Amino acid sequence: MTNMIEDLIFLSAPITACALMAGILSYFGNHILSRGIIFIDIAIAQVAALGTMIGLLMGYAEGSFSAQMISLVFTLVIVAAFSLTKFSKQIIPQEVIIGIIYCIALGVALLLAEKVPGSGSFITKSISGNILWVTWRQVLTCFVMFGIILVIHLFFWKRFIRISNFPNRLQYSIGRVRLYDLIFYITFGIVISRAVPIGGIFLVFTLLIAPTATATLFTKKWGKRILWSWIIGIAGSIIGIYMSFILNISNGPAIVCLLGICLFILAFVRLLGKPVR
């Protein structure tokens, strides 16, 4: 019992970081799932990682302010461009644009890999993350940043939900939709660029989609979906981190596998239940 308490104290920073990421990503996940643009997260995450790699190529240290700013600029340019590609009559589906962005970002990253010192280690870290060694300073930065973003979204709450609920039928003029989308995707991009260096691309993507998909199996109401996806994300993260620490395995993949397995198990349970309301 004493050892378990000591382990939890040691893991308090990673657990808190996961709770913060699960909370903010669960909220965004409900919007992303409703809009049907599932892979936008992994595309933006790849762009953020590419920005960091370019920072490394320019001679900046990984995790330095300059490298983070380059990553953020790359991310914001892409999400701004994405938010402005919405039209009243969508000729090219936005999912196609997302796929192209991801392929370009991954292709450029692979081309630069041989030029960046220690690129192999960086690529592995960008995919699987390094959440076990997150610092309280990083946790505090995430708390402040995510808190500000949530305040912004509270102000635009109803507008964002209307657009997400009817992604193919514009609820406002195309100009207003683009403005609201610009605000939505810029804040989303900031969250992703902050979360990827901590959790890695796969963990961030899983926390965005898996808990939300699981909650959606049982309820369609926004409030309940956000609450349950947050609970599922936090519970899966805590159990996954503790299991990875005890078993001495990678923490990011452990959480990803745990949440993925839970999703499929609950999906089978859902097949035997009542219709979703």
Rosetta blueprint (number, residue, H / E / L):
1 M L
2 T H
3 N H
4 M H
5 I H
6 E H
7 D H
8 L H
9 I H
10 F H
11 L L
12 S H
13 A H
14 P H
15 I H
16 T H
17 A H
18 C H
19 A H
20 L H
21 M H
22 A H
23 G H
24 I H
25 L H
26 S H
27 Y H
28 F H
29 G H
30 N H
31 H H
32 I H
33 L H
34 S H
35 R H
36 G L
37 I L
38 I L
39 F L
40 I H
41 D H
42 I H
43 A H
44 I H
45 A H
46 Q H
47 V H
48 A H
49 A H
50 L H
51 G H
52 T H
53 M H
54 I H
55 G H
56 L H
57 L H
58 M L
59 G L
60 Y L
61 A L
62 E L
63 G L
64 S L
65 F H
66 S H
67 A H
68 Q H
69 M H
70 I H
71 S H
72 L H
73 V H
74 F H
75 T H
76 L H
77 V H
78 I H
79 V H
80 A H
81 A H
82 F H
83 S H
84 L L
85 T L
86 K L
87 F L
88 S L
89 K L
90 Q L
91 I L
92 I L
93 P L
94 Q H
95 E H
96 V H
97 I H
98 I H
99 G H
100 I H
101 I H
102 Y H
103 C H
104 I H
105 A H
106 L H
107 G H
108 V H
109 A H
110 L H
111 L H
112 L H
113 A H
114 E L
115 K L
116 V L
117 P L
118 G L
119 S H
120 G H
121 S H
122 F H
123 I H
124 T H
125 K H
126 S H
127 I H
128 S H
129 G L
130 N L
131 I H
132 L H
133 W H
134 V L
135 T L
136 W H
137 R H
138 Q H
139 V H
140 L H
141 T H
142 C H
143 F H
144 V H
145 M H
146 F H
147 G H
148 I H
149 I H
150 L H
151 V H
152 I H
153 H H
154 L H
155 F H
156 F L
157 W H
158 K H
159 R H
160 F H
161 I H
162 R H
163 I H
164 S H
165 N H
166 F L
167 P L
168 N L
169 R L
170 L L
171 Q L
172 Y L
173 S L
174 I H
175 G H
176 R H
177 V H
178 R H
179 L H
180 Y H
181 D H
182 L H
183 I H
184 F H
185 Y H
186 I H
187 T H
188 F H
189 G H
190 I H
191 V H
192 I H
193 S H
194 R H
195 A H
196 V H
197 P H
198 I H
199 G H
200 G L
201 I H
202 F H
203 L H
204 V H
205 F H
206 T H
207 L H
208 L H
209 I H
210 A H
211 P H
212 T H
213 A H
214 T H
215 A H
216 T H
217 L L
218 F L
219 T L
220 K L
221 K L
222 W H
223 G H
224 K H
225 R H
226 I H
227 L H
228 W H
229 S H
230 W H
231 I H
232 I H
233 G H
234 I H
235 A H
236 G H
237 S H
238 I H
239 I H
240 G H
241 I H
242 Y H
243 M H
244 S H
245 F H
246 I H
247 L H
248 N L
249 I L
250 S L
251 N H
252 G H
253 P H
254 A H
255 I H
256 V H
257 C H
258 L H
259 L H
260 G H
261 I H
262 C H
263 L H
264 F H
265 I H
266 L H
267 A H
268 F H
269 V H
270 R H
271 L H
272 L L
273 G L
274 K L
275 P L
276 V L
277 R L
